[in-house]
Amino acid sequence: MSSEHADVIVIGAGLAGIVCALELLERGPRRVLLLDRDLPARVGGLARESFGGLLLVDTPLQRRHGLRDSPELAWQDWLAFGGFEPASAEPGHPDHWPRRWAEHYVHDALPRLYHWLRDQGIRFLPLPLWAERGVGPGEPGAARGNSVPRWHVVWGTGEHLIRTLLERLNRHPHRDRLTLRFGHKVEALVSTHGAVTGCRGVREGEGGGVPFEADASQVVIAAGGINGGDLSLARQHWHPDWGTAPATLLNGSHRFADGTLHRAAEAVGGQLTHLNRQWNYAAGIAHWHPRQPHHGLSLVPPKSALWLNARGERVWPPLVSGFDTRELVTQVCAQPGGYSWLLMNRRIALKELAISGAEFNPNLRQRRVLGVARDLLLGQPWLLDQLLTHSRDVAVGRDLDELVSKMNAVQGDAEVRAESLREAVARYDQEVALGAASTDPQRLRIAQLRQWKGDRTRTCAAARILDMAAQPLIALRTHIISRKSLGGLLTDLDSRVLGADGRPLRGLYAIGEAAGFGGGGMHGLRGLEGSFLGGCICSAQRAARAMS
């Protein structure tokens, strides 16, 4: 058995682990051992594959566009959207620590996120985007979300964010104090006299792996959530709001996010909480070049597409993305079969359809200014062509009858009914023809979206489905895709893992998704998009400060 020695062990070289290691080097003469199970080429975890959006509050970028924001406004939005109870402010309430983390996040977002990232050399797109709006004044349903645009997208996506921070780490004046090990699977934590003093596991490779152990006075878990590497855990902790987990569930998380370190922390006394709070997406399709079992891609659903159930009936009230992601999942799970269809034509697809993440946004990922401008104005024809060519979840038809036949062929049954589809399309196209007089909820939502210039460019003003100049017709079969864990290890504001008695376990910390991005679930039931990457950074910074 090989052995390693350090002052601090950080388990997981995703965004949270990298930031924690970087901050530890900044804060004193500490020997840091950073362990990761993956290959060096994949360092950065799920953040590397992300679109790179962060929830930031009252930034110079917002002010430049005349947006009036404040930590107080963001805090009220977070309370409403997350669903925290008033009693959660009291010690001992299950949401006490999550609520405190949320409040600190919105106040830390400007100095410890925006300015810190700028100091690292990170830049953002010139216009903040508006995600998770919730509902407008007087609308029934879910609570309000972001009152103003707060989603700041890294120029270069999450891949550039990770590359930049890794470069800072590797060029740090104290780089000699950092040991970075790949291919190391941590399976258990070592506890001595009630304190966590190290970890053990295997170096994966030939021969099934070589055992290793490492010791340190402080151990940080930064190994992600529970619902990626093992979808059975996502099913086991499925939220009751969503009924029974659908038969088909796609994986949009990291293949090694399997809960191993959660179980290891629990074995030494750590408390797990809110594991049924998951952040999933309603419009996933199977990846045509999968890198893991059940690998899925998360679509950015076109606002002008019709969202249909398995029988070709329009889901009512109409589903529109950009307002309440969790509610979309709730409604799709309630549909027959637990999946849905997105119906559009080629013109709508070119203007509005996108796939989330760095992989399918190459111009933004590679920071090509003209390419990004062209994508905004003309869409991404190459992306649509790839999807139509390779995806097993797509049906294309010259008319509705042909499309129905293709949709049923994709699913392997006769569930989609031509009469239902024709009725849904005819009624929607009539509403489009009414223009501003339309009372259709989807048309009202689209009009609301287009009031913000960040949405206007990529949202059709009035797009009929049966537009002969915009053919062919396209239907995408979409499934629920598992993405993030909103619950995890319970932590205090120093990122120390708490035991069943509410006291910190000596020597053990948890950051990022492993801690529900802070406090064991700082988002509550819903996340204001961008607080995931932001939560990784904030929790890592707080852990490093506490250890120093």
Summary of the structure (lengths in Angstrom):
residues: 548
radius of gyration: 23.4
end to end distance: 30.5
largest distance: 74.6
contacts: 2035
relative contact order: 0.18
helix: 39%
strand: 22%
